[in-house]
Amino acid sequence: MIELGHDLPLQMPELRVALPHDEIEAVSAAVDALRALKPRFLVCHADLPESAALSEFGRIRQPGEAVGAKTVLEVVVPDEVDANASLQTVAAAAKRARLDIDSIVISSASDLKSWQPGANRPEKPTVEEIAEAARAAFPGVKLGGGMLSFFTELNRRRPKTALFDFITHTTCSIVHACGRSIGDGDA
């Protein structure tokens, strides 16, 4: 807990650090710096059309073990494919790599784009199909839904909360940093 000079103690949120598969060498070389951050989770991304991400699972495991962080896996399922087959491929790669997954966040590829209200989106796979396939491929793993693209898309396409254990979204620090500066007087 952090005290900030008033009566209400604030709890520091659990830190999550993104670990892109194409940055694994740099992260592996900087394990001491990563250890100093004390992340609770390493967030790894697997875009299924890119099989390179799946082949890197073994290397993703190593930094997580070195710093004692749990793995959160973000999986993007391509449009117009069988969600079950796609997620079974990811689960098999994770098992081969002995990747201990704390939670998985799923998204369809179409949800990585901005869709204006009334636009025609791809019909398959549905969020229900992806969630069901993820539960089958990763039994006992916490399942997250929401948006891996923009927060505005979360508002445009609200997740079906009954399908998920948690809801997540991204934010853009550049957009949100321009609100108020420290020292504005009324902060």
PyMOL commands that place a pseudoatom at each C-alpha (Angstrom):
pseudoatom trace, name=CA, resn=MET, resi=1, chain=A, elem=C, hetatm=0, pos=[0.000, 0.000, 0.000]
pseudoatom trace, name=CA, resn=ILE, resi=2, chain=A, elem=C, hetatm=0, pos=[1.115, 3.534, -0.731]
pseudoatom trace, name=CA, resn=GLU, resi=3, chain=A, elem=C, hetatm=0, pos=[0.286, 6.462, 1.547]
pseudoatom trace, name=CA, resn=LEU, resi=4, chain=A, elem=C, hetatm=0, pos=[-0.187, 9.762, -0.268]
pseudoatom trace, name=CA, resn=GLY, resi=5, chain=A, elem=C, hetatm=0, pos=[-0.557, 12.163, 2.632]
pseudoatom trace, name=CA, resn=HIS, resi=6, chain=A, elem=C, hetatm=0, pos=[-4.266, 11.659, 3.267]
pseudoatom trace, name=CA, resn=ASP, resi=7, chain=A, elem=C, hetatm=0, pos=[-6.375, 9.198, 5.200]
pseudoatom trace, name=CA, resn=LEU, resi=8, chain=A, elem=C, hetatm=0, pos=[-7.125, 6.798, 2.365]
pseudoatom trace, name=CA, resn=PRO, resi=9, chain=A, elem=C, hetatm=0, pos=[-4.392, 4.255, 1.635]
pseudoatom trace, name=CA, resn=LEU, resi=10, chain=A, elem=C, hetatm=0, pos=[-4.047, 3.457, -2.036]
pseudoatom trace, name=CA, resn=GLN, resi=11, chain=A, elem=C, hetatm=0, pos=[-3.208, 0.018, -3.301]
pseudoatom trace, name=CA, resn=MET, resi=12, chain=A, elem=C, hetatm=0, pos=[-0.766, -0.235, -6.187]
pseudoatom trace, name=CA, resn=PRO, resi=13, chain=A, elem=C, hetatm=0, pos=[-2.350, -2.165, -9.073]
pseudoatom trace, name=CA, resn=GLU, resi=14, chain=A, elem=C, hetatm=0, pos=[-0.716, -5.387, -10.216]
pseudoatom trace, name=CA, resn=LEU, resi=15, chain=A, elem=C, hetatm=0, pos=[1.780, -4.451, -12.903]
pseudoatom trace, name=CA, resn=ARG, resi=16, chain=A, elem=C, hetatm=0, pos=[1.498, -6.141, -16.291]
pseudoatom trace, name=CA, resn=VAL, resi=17, chain=A, elem=C, hetatm=0, pos=[4.280, -5.822, -18.837]
pseudoatom trace, name=CA, resn=ALA, resi=18, chain=A, elem=C, hetatm=0, pos=[3.773, -6.545, -22.532]
pseudoatom trace, name=CA, resn=LEU, resi=19, chain=A, elem=C, hetatm=0, pos=[6.180, -9.052, -24.043]
pseudoatom trace, name=CA, resn=PRO, resi=20, chain=A, elem=C, hetatm=0, pos=[5.914, -8.964, -27.861]
pseudoatom trace, name=CA, resn=HIS, resi=21, chain=A, elem=C, hetatm=0, pos=[7.342, -12.109, -29.443]
pseudoatom trace, name=CA, resn=ASP, resi=22, chain=A, elem=C, hetatm=0, pos=[9.626, -10.045, -31.665]
pseudoatom trace, name=CA, resn=GLU, resi=23, chain=A, elem=C, hetatm=0, pos=[11.188, -8.376, -28.574]
pseudoatom trace, name=CA, resn=ILE, resi=24, chain=A, elem=C, hetatm=0, pos=[12.073, -11.531, -26.643]
pseudoatom trace, name=CA, resn=GLU, resi=25, chain=A, elem=C, hetatm=0, pos=[15.824, -11.242, -27.237]
pseudoatom trace, name=CA, resn=ALA, resi=26, chain=A, elem=C, hetatm=0, pos=[15.878, -7.692, -25.894]
pseudoatom trace, name=CA, resn=VAL, resi=27, chain=A, elem=C, hetatm=0, pos=[13.782, -8.662, -22.885]
pseudoatom trace, name=CA, resn=SER, resi=28, chain=A, elem=C, hetatm=0, pos=[15.930, -11.711, -22.184]
pseudoatom trace, name=CA, resn=ALA, resi=29, chain=A, elem=C, hetatm=0, pos=[19.018, -9.480, -22.206]
pseudoatom trace, name=CA, resn=ALA, resi=30, chain=A, elem=C, hetatm=0, pos=[17.343, -7.083, -19.764]
pseudoatom trace, name=CA, resn=VAL, resi=31, chain=A, elem=C, hetatm=0, pos=[15.979, -9.567, -17.237]
pseudoatom trace, name=CA, resn=ASP, resi=32, chain=A, elem=C, hetatm=0, pos=[17.559, -7.646, -14.336]
pseudoatom trace, name=CA, resn=ALA, resi=33, chain=A, elem=C, hetatm=0, pos=[15.716, -4.468, -15.356]
pseudoatom trace, name=CA, resn=LEU, resi=34, chain=A, elem=C, hetatm=0, pos=[12.506, -6.453, -15.770]
pseudoatom trace, name=CA, resn=ARG, resi=35, chain=A, elem=C, hetatm=0, pos=[13.050, -8.018, -12.342]
pseudoatom trace, name=CA, resn=ALA, resi=36, chain=A, elem=C, hetatm=0, pos=[13.353, -4.503, -10.839]
pseudoatom trace, name=CA, resn=LEU, resi=37, chain=A, elem=C, hetatm=0, pos=[9.878, -3.663, -12.184]
pseudoatom trace, name=CA, resn=LYS, resi=38, chain=A, elem=C, hetatm=0, pos=[8.467, -6.663, -10.307]
pseudoatom trace, name=CA, resn=PRO, resi=39, chain=A, elem=C, hetatm=0, pos=[5.683, -7.326, -12.819]
pseudoatom trace, name=CA, resn=ARG, resi=40, chain=A, elem=C, hetatm=0, pos=[3.009, -9.705, -11.619]
pseudoatom trace, name=CA, resn=PHE, resi=41, chain=A, elem=C, hetatm=0, pos=[2.171, -10.662, -15.202]
pseudoatom trace, name=CA, resn=LEU, resi=42, chain=A, elem=C, hetatm=0, pos=[3.840, -10.759, -18.611]
pseudoatom trace, name=CA, resn=VAL, resi=43, chain=A, elem=C, hetatm=0, pos=[1.315, -10.201, -21.388]
pseudoatom trace, name=CA, resn=CYS, resi=44, chain=A, elem=C, hetatm=0, pos=[2.150, -12.100, -24.573]
pseudoatom trace, name=CA, resn=HIS, resi=45, chain=A, elem=C, hetatm=0, pos=[0.369, -11.699, -27.884]
pseudoatom trace, name=CA, resn=ALA, resi=46, chain=A, elem=C, hetatm=0, pos=[-0.379, -14.446, -30.398]
pseudoatom trace, name=CA, resn=ASP, resi=47, chain=A, elem=C, hetatm=0, pos=[-1.830, -13.284, -33.697]
pseudoatom trace, name=CA, resn=LEU, resi=48, chain=A, elem=C, hetatm=0, pos=[-2.762, -16.614, -35.264]
pseudoatom trace, name=CA, resn=PRO, resi=49, chain=A, elem=C, hetatm=0, pos=[-1.896, -15.811, -38.859]
pseudoatom trace, name=CA, resn=GLU, resi=50, chain=A, elem=C, hetatm=0, pos=[1.650, -15.239, -37.574]
pseudoatom trace, name=CA, resn=SER, resi=51, chain=A, elem=C, hetatm=0, pos=[2.952, -18.690, -36.702]
pseudoatom trace, name=CA, resn=ALA, resi=52, chain=A, elem=C, hetatm=0, pos=[6.189, -17.072, -35.519]
pseudoatom trace, name=CA, resn=ALA, resi=53, chain=A, elem=C, hetatm=0, pos=[4.426, -16.049, -32.307]
pseudoatom trace, name=CA, resn=LEU, resi=54, chain=A, elem=C, hetatm=0, pos=[3.559, -19.670, -31.538]
pseudoatom trace, name=CA, resn=SER, resi=55, chain=A, elem=C, hetatm=0, pos=[7.107, -20.849, -32.161]
pseudoatom trace, name=CA, resn=GLU, resi=56, chain=A, elem=C, hetatm=0, pos=[8.375, -18.306, -29.599]
pseudoatom trace, name=CA, resn=PHE, resi=57, chain=A, elem=C, hetatm=0, pos=[6.336, -19.653, -26.666]
pseudoatom trace, name=CA, resn=GLY, resi=58, chain=A, elem=C, hetatm=0, pos=[9.357, -21.476, -25.223]
pseudoatom trace, name=CA, resn=ARG, resi=59, chain=A, elem=C, hetatm=0, pos=[11.348, -18.267, -25.229]
pseudoatom trace, name=CA, resn=ILE, resi=60, chain=A, elem=C, hetatm=0, pos=[8.427, -16.356, -23.714]
pseudoatom trace, name=CA, resn=ARG, resi=61, chain=A, elem=C, hetatm=0, pos=[8.398, -18.736, -20.758]
pseudoatom trace, name=CA, resn=GLN, resi=62, chain=A, elem=C, hetatm=0, pos=[12.009, -17.959, -19.788]
pseudoatom trace, name=CA, resn=PRO, resi=63, chain=A, elem=C, hetatm=0, pos=[11.665, -14.247, -18.817]
pseudoatom trace, name=CA, resn=GLY, resi=64, chain=A, elem=C, hetatm=0, pos=[8.478, -15.023, -16.898]
pseudoatom trace, name=CA, resn=GLU, resi=65, chain=A, elem=C, hetatm=0, pos=[10.210, -17.712, -14.883]
pseudoatom trace, name=CA, resn=ALA, resi=66, chain=A, elem=C, hetatm=0, pos=[13.238, -15.468, -14.318]
pseudoatom trace, name=CA, resn=VAL, resi=67, chain=A, elem=C, hetatm=0, pos=[11.148, -12.695, -12.760]
pseudoatom trace, name=CA, resn=GLY, resi=68, chain=A, elem=C, hetatm=0, pos=[8.416, -14.816, -11.184]
pseudoatom trace, name=CA, resn=ALA, resi=69, chain=A, elem=C, hetatm=0, pos=[5.657, -13.359, -13.374]
pseudoatom trace, name=CA, resn=LYS, resi=70, chain=A, elem=C, hetatm=0, pos=[2.559, -15.198, -14.541]
pseudoatom trace, name=CA, resn=THR, resi=71, chain=A, elem=C, hetatm=0, pos=[1.684, -15.352, -18.245]
pseudoatom trace, name=CA, resn=VAL, resi=72, chain=A, elem=C, hetatm=0, pos=[-1.340, -13.666, -19.774]
pseudoatom trace, name=CA, resn=LEU, resi=73, chain=A, elem=C, hetatm=0, pos=[-1.854, -14.701, -23.376]
pseudoatom trace, name=CA, resn=GLU, resi=74, chain=A, elem=C, hetatm=0, pos=[-3.710, -12.466, -25.839]
pseudoatom trace, name=CA, resn=VAL, resi=75, chain=A, elem=C, hetatm=0, pos=[-4.969, -14.484, -28.808]
pseudoatom trace, name=CA, resn=VAL, resi=76, chain=A, elem=C, hetatm=0, pos=[-6.385, -12.989, -31.993]
pseudoatom trace, name=CA, resn=VAL, resi=77, chain=A, elem=C, hetatm=0, pos=[-8.551, -15.450, -33.913]
pseudoatom trace, name=CA, resn=PRO, resi=78, chain=A, elem=C, hetatm=0, pos=[-8.702, -14.787, -37.679]
pseudoatom trace, name=CA, resn=ASP, resi=79, chain=A, elem=C, hetatm=0, pos=[-12.048, -14.004, -39.267]
pseudoatom trace, name=CA, resn=GLU, resi=80, chain=A, elem=C, hetatm=0, pos=[-13.973, -16.714, -41.104]
pseudoatom trace, name=CA, resn=VAL, resi=81, chain=A, elem=C, hetatm=0, pos=[-12.054, -19.627, -39.514]
pseudoatom trace, name=CA, resn=ASP, resi=82, chain=A, elem=C, hetatm=0, pos=[-12.943, -22.409, -37.111]
pseudoatom trace, name=CA, resn=ALA, resi=83, chain=A, elem=C, hetatm=0, pos=[-12.268, -20.905, -33.681]
pseudoatom trace, name=CA, resn=ASN, resi=84, chain=A, elem=C, hetatm=0, pos=[-11.938, -24.338, -32.082]
pseudoatom trace, name=CA, resn=ALA, resi=85, chain=A, elem=C, hetatm=0, pos=[-9.186, -25.506, -34.457]
pseudoatom trace, name=CA, resn=SER, resi=86, chain=A, elem=C, hetatm=0, pos=[-7.376, -22.169, -34.167]
pseudoatom trace, name=CA, resn=LEU, resi=87, chain=A, elem=C, hetatm=0, pos=[-7.343, -22.161, -30.371]
pseudoatom trace, name=CA, resn=GLN, resi=88, chain=A, elem=C, hetatm=0, pos=[-6.390, -25.842, -30.169]
pseudoatom trace, name=CA, resn=THR, resi=89, chain=A, elem=C, hetatm=0, pos=[-3.284, -24.917, -32.205]
pseudoatom trace, name=CA, resn=VAL, resi=90, chain=A, elem=C, hetatm=0, pos=[-2.374, -22.242, -29.645]
pseudoatom trace, name=CA, resn=ALA, resi=91, chain=A, elem=C, hetatm=0, pos=[-3.013, -24.600, -26.728]
pseudoatom trace, name=CA, resn=ALA, resi=92, chain=A, elem=C, hetatm=0, pos=[-0.807, -27.281, -28.303]
pseudoatom trace, name=CA, resn=ALA, resi=93, chain=A, elem=C, hetatm=0, pos=[2.034, -24.779, -28.832]
pseudoatom trace, name=CA, resn=ALA, resi=94, chain=A, elem=C, hetatm=0, pos=[1.717, -23.586, -25.221]
pseudoatom trace, name=CA, resn=LYS, resi=95, chain=A, elem=C, hetatm=0, pos=[1.793, -27.167, -23.949]
pseudoatom trace, name=CA, resn=ARG, resi=96, chain=A, elem=C, hetatm=0, pos=[4.881, -28.029, -26.040]
pseudoatom trace, name=CA, resn=ALA, resi=97, chain=A, elem=C, hetatm=0, pos=[6.624, -24.947, -24.627]
pseudoatom trace, name=CA, resn=ARG, resi=98, chain=A, elem=C, hetatm=0, pos=[5.496, -25.766, -21.072]
pseudoatom trace, name=CA, resn=LEU, resi=99, chain=A, elem=C, hetatm=0, pos=[4.033, -22.284, -20.890]
pseudoatom trace, name=CA, resn=ASP, resi=100, chain=A, elem=C, hetatm=0, pos=[2.094, -21.863, -17.647]
pseudoatom trace, name=CA, resn=ILE, resi=101, chain=A, elem=C, hetatm=0, pos=[-0.810, -19.614, -18.610]
pseudoatom trace, name=CA, resn=ASP, resi=102, chain=A, elem=C, hetatm=0, pos=[-2.602, -17.717, -15.851]
pseudoatom trace, name=CA, resn=SER, resi=103, chain=A, elem=C, hetatm=0, pos=[-5.227, -16.216, -18.148]
pseudoatom trace, name=CA, resn=ILE, resi=104, chain=A, elem=C, hetatm=0, pos=[-6.079, -15.815, -21.797]
pseudoatom trace, name=CA, resn=VAL, resi=105, chain=A, elem=C, hetatm=0, pos=[-7.703, -12.839, -23.529]
pseudoatom trace, name=CA, resn=ILE, resi=106, chain=A, elem=C, hetatm=0, pos=[-9.434, -13.590, -26.810]
pseudoatom trace, name=CA, resn=SER, resi=107, chain=A, elem=C, hetatm=0, pos=[-10.414, -11.383, -29.705]
pseudoatom trace, name=CA, resn=SER, resi=108, chain=A, elem=C, hetatm=0, pos=[-11.547, -11.823, -33.266]
pseudoatom trace, name=CA, resn=ALA, resi=109, chain=A, elem=C, hetatm=0, pos=[-9.346, -10.209, -35.899]
pseudoatom trace, name=CA, resn=SER, resi=110, chain=A, elem=C, hetatm=0, pos=[-12.241, -7.978, -36.923]
pseudoatom trace, name=CA, resn=ASP, resi=111, chain=A, elem=C, hetatm=0, pos=[-12.271, -6.465, -33.437]
pseudoatom trace, name=CA, resn=LEU, resi=112, chain=A, elem=C, hetatm=0, pos=[-8.784, -5.041, -34.009]
pseudoatom trace, name=CA, resn=LYS, resi=113, chain=A, elem=C, hetatm=0, pos=[-10.338, -2.491, -36.365]
pseudoatom trace, name=CA, resn=SER, resi=114, chain=A, elem=C, hetatm=0, pos=[-12.556, 0.487, -35.714]
pseudoatom trace, name=CA, resn=TRP, resi=115, chain=A, elem=C, hetatm=0, pos=[-16.137, -0.150, -36.776]
pseudoatom trace, name=CA, resn=GLN, resi=116, chain=A, elem=C, hetatm=0, pos=[-18.576, 2.702, -37.040]
pseudoatom trace, name=CA, resn=PRO, resi=117, chain=A, elem=C, hetatm=0, pos=[-22.119, 2.025, -35.830]
pseudoatom trace, name=CA, resn=GLY, resi=118, chain=A, elem=C, hetatm=0, pos=[-24.134, 0.222, -38.478]
pseudoatom trace, name=CA, resn=ALA, resi=119, chain=A, elem=C, hetatm=0, pos=[-21.106, -1.093, -40.397]
pseudoatom trace, name=CA, resn=ASN, resi=120, chain=A, elem=C, hetatm=0, pos=[-21.166, -4.699, -41.635]
pseudoatom trace, name=CA, resn=ARG, resi=121, chain=A, elem=C, hetatm=0, pos=[-18.729, -6.802, -39.605]
pseudoatom trace, name=CA, resn=PRO, resi=122, chain=A, elem=C, hetatm=0, pos=[-17.585, -10.333, -40.459]
pseudoatom trace, name=CA, resn=GLU, resi=123, chain=A, elem=C, hetatm=0, pos=[-20.112, -12.830, -39.134]
pseudoatom trace, name=CA, resn=LYS, resi=124, chain=A, elem=C, hetatm=0, pos=[-17.728, -15.593, -38.057]
pseudoatom trace, name=CA, resn=PRO, resi=125, chain=A, elem=C, hetatm=0, pos=[-16.417, -16.596, -35.682]
pseudoatom trace, name=CA, resn=THR, resi=126, chain=A, elem=C, hetatm=0, pos=[-18.840, -15.163, -33.155]
pseudoatom trace, name=CA, resn=VAL, resi=127, chain=A, elem=C, hetatm=0, pos=[-17.702, -14.112, -29.710]
pseudoatom trace, name=CA, resn=GLU, resi=128, chain=A, elem=C, hetatm=0, pos=[-19.680, -17.049, -28.311]
pseudoatom trace, name=CA, resn=GLU, resi=129, chain=A, elem=C, hetatm=0, pos=[-17.818, -19.503, -30.583]
pseudoatom trace, name=CA, resn=ILE, resi=130, chain=A, elem=C, hetatm=0, pos=[-14.444, -18.046, -29.642]
pseudoatom trace, name=CA, resn=ALA, resi=131, chain=A, elem=C, hetatm=0, pos=[-15.241, -18.106, -25.907]
pseudoatom trace, name=CA, resn=GLU, resi=132, chain=A, elem=C, hetatm=0, pos=[-16.491, -21.707, -26.065]
pseudoatom trace, name=CA, resn=ALA, resi=133, chain=A, elem=C, hetatm=0, pos=[-13.418, -22.782, -28.043]
pseudoatom trace, name=CA, resn=ALA, resi=134, chain=A, elem=C, hetatm=0, pos=[-11.088, -21.003, -25.585]
pseudoatom trace, name=CA, resn=ARG, resi=135, chain=A, elem=C, hetatm=0, pos=[-12.717, -22.706, -22.592]
pseudoatom trace, name=CA, resn=ALA, resi=136, chain=A, elem=C, hetatm=0, pos=[-12.288, -26.093, -24.323]
pseudoatom trace, name=CA, resn=ALA, resi=137, chain=A, elem=C, hetatm=0, pos=[-8.674, -25.462, -25.363]
pseudoatom trace, name=CA, resn=PHE, resi=138, chain=A, elem=C, hetatm=0, pos=[-7.599, -23.932, -22.031]
pseudoatom trace, name=CA, resn=PRO, resi=139, chain=A, elem=C, hetatm=0, pos=[-9.636, -25.639, -19.297]
pseudoatom trace, name=CA, resn=GLY, resi=140, chain=A, elem=C, hetatm=0, pos=[-9.275, -24.027, -15.879]
pseudoatom trace, name=CA, resn=VAL, resi=141, chain=A, elem=C, hetatm=0, pos=[-7.586, -20.892, -17.270]
pseudoatom trace, name=CA, resn=LYS, resi=142, chain=A, elem=C, hetatm=0, pos=[-9.244, -17.518, -16.602]
pseudoatom trace, name=CA, resn=LEU, resi=143, chain=A, elem=C, hetatm=0, pos=[-10.863, -16.181, -19.768]
pseudoatom trace, name=CA, resn=GLY, resi=144, chain=A, elem=C, hetatm=0, pos=[-10.924, -12.499, -20.641]
pseudoatom trace, name=CA, resn=GLY, resi=145, chain=A, elem=C, hetatm=0, pos=[-12.863, -10.641, -23.270]
pseudoatom trace, name=CA, resn=GLY, resi=146, chain=A, elem=C, hetatm=0, pos=[-13.179, -7.041, -24.336]
pseudoatom trace, name=CA, resn=MET, resi=147, chain=A, elem=C, hetatm=0, pos=[-11.075, -5.144, -26.833]
pseudoatom trace, name=CA, resn=LEU, resi=148, chain=A, elem=C, hetatm=0, pos=[-7.420, -5.335, -27.773]
pseudoatom trace, name=CA, resn=SER, resi=149, chain=A, elem=C, hetatm=0, pos=[-7.842, -2.345, -30.072]
pseudoatom trace, name=CA, resn=PHE, resi=150, chain=A, elem=C, hetatm=0, pos=[-9.372, 0.880, -28.791]
pseudoatom trace, name=CA, resn=PHE, resi=151, chain=A, elem=C, hetatm=0, pos=[-11.476, 1.729, -25.758]
pseudoatom trace, name=CA, resn=THR, resi=152, chain=A, elem=C, hetatm=0, pos=[-14.074, 3.343, -28.012]
pseudoatom trace, name=CA, resn=GLU, resi=153, chain=A, elem=C, hetatm=0, pos=[-14.642, -0.058, -29.622]
pseudoatom trace, name=CA, resn=LEU, resi=154, chain=A, elem=C, hetatm=0, pos=[-15.447, -1.496, -26.186]
pseudoatom trace, name=CA, resn=ASN, resi=155, chain=A, elem=C, hetatm=0, pos=[-18.292, 1.014, -25.967]
pseudoatom trace, name=CA, resn=ARG, resi=156, chain=A, elem=C, hetatm=0, pos=[-19.451, 0.275, -29.505]
pseudoatom trace, name=CA, resn=ARG, resi=157, chain=A, elem=C, hetatm=0, pos=[-19.464, -3.466, -28.998]
pseudoatom trace, name=CA, resn=ARG, resi=158, chain=A, elem=C, hetatm=0, pos=[-19.981, -4.209, -25.353]
pseudoatom trace, name=CA, resn=PRO, resi=159, chain=A, elem=C, hetatm=0, pos=[-18.728, -7.661, -24.347]
pseudoatom trace, name=CA, resn=LYS, resi=160, chain=A, elem=C, hetatm=0, pos=[-21.134, -10.313, -23.166]
pseudoatom trace, name=CA, resn=THR, resi=161, chain=A, elem=C, hetatm=0, pos=[-19.926, -10.403, -19.581]
pseudoatom trace, name=CA, resn=ALA, resi=162, chain=A, elem=C, hetatm=0, pos=[-21.508, -13.794, -18.822]
pseudoatom trace, name=CA, resn=LEU, resi=163, chain=A, elem=C, hetatm=0, pos=[-18.988, -15.398, -21.226]
pseudoatom trace, name=CA, resn=PHE, resi=164, chain=A, elem=C, hetatm=0, pos=[-15.882, -14.115, -19.435]
pseudoatom trace, name=CA, resn=ASP, resi=165, chain=A, elem=C, hetatm=0, pos=[-14.103, -14.117, -16.102]
pseudoatom trace, name=CA, resn=PHE, resi=166, chain=A, elem=C, hetatm=0, pos=[-12.870, -10.559, -16.685]
pseudoatom trace, name=CA, resn=ILE, resi=167, chain=A, elem=C, hetatm=0, pos=[-13.134, -7.739, -19.213]
pseudoatom trace, name=CA, resn=THR, resi=168, chain=A, elem=C, hetatm=0, pos=[-10.135, -5.812, -20.519]
pseudoatom trace, name=CA, resn=HIS, resi=169, chain=A, elem=C, hetatm=0, pos=[-9.376, -2.993, -22.912]
pseudoatom trace, name=CA, resn=THR, resi=170, chain=A, elem=C, hetatm=0, pos=[-6.446, -0.925, -24.085]
pseudoatom trace, name=CA, resn=THR, resi=171, chain=A, elem=C, hetatm=0, pos=[-5.818, 2.744, -23.679]
pseudoatom trace, name=CA, resn=CYS, resi=172, chain=A, elem=C, hetatm=0, pos=[-3.575, 5.220, -25.425]
pseudoatom trace, name=CA, resn=SER, resi=173, chain=A, elem=C, hetatm=0, pos=[-1.376, 7.229, -23.091]
pseudoatom trace, name=CA, resn=ILE, resi=174, chain=A, elem=C, hetatm=0, pos=[-0.758, 9.888, -25.736]
pseudoatom trace, name=CA, resn=VAL, resi=175, chain=A, elem=C, hetatm=0, pos=[-4.482, 10.590, -26.103]
pseudoatom trace, name=CA, resn=HIS, resi=176, chain=A, elem=C, hetatm=0, pos=[-5.148, 10.571, -22.382]
pseudoatom trace, name=CA, resn=ALA, resi=177, chain=A, elem=C, hetatm=0, pos=[-1.997, 12.446, -21.335]
pseudoatom trace, name=CA, resn=CYS, resi=178, chain=A, elem=C, hetatm=0, pos=[-3.189, 15.751, -22.767]
pseudoatom trace, name=CA, resn=GLY, resi=179, chain=A, elem=C, hetatm=0, pos=[-5.982, 16.209, -20.208]
pseudoatom trace, name=CA, resn=ARG, resi=180, chain=A, elem=C, hetatm=0, pos=[-4.400, 18.017, -17.272]
pseudoatom trace, name=CA, resn=SER, resi=181, chain=A, elem=C, hetatm=0, pos=[-0.870, 18.726, -16.241]
pseudoatom trace, name=CA, resn=ILE, resi=182, chain=A, elem=C, hetatm=0, pos=[0.421, 18.387, -12.715]
pseudoatom trace, name=CA, resn=GLY, resi=183, chain=A, elem=C, hetatm=0, pos=[0.318, 21.797, -11.128]
pseudoatom trace, name=CA, resn=ASP, resi=184, chain=A, elem=C, hetatm=0, pos=[-2.910, 22.970, -12.778]
pseudoatom trace, name=CA, resn=GLY, resi=185, chain=A, elem=C, hetatm=0, pos=[-3.994, 23.991, -9.310]
pseudoatom trace, name=CA, resn=ASP, resi=186, chain=A, elem=C, hetatm=0, pos=[-7.273, 22.102, -9.125]
pseudoatom trace, name=CA, resn=ALA, resi=187, chain=A, elem=C, hetatm=0, pos=[-5.901, 18.563, -9.526]
for i in range(1, 187): cmd.bond("trace and resi %d" % i, "trace and resi %d" % (i + 1))
show_as sticks, trace
zoom trace
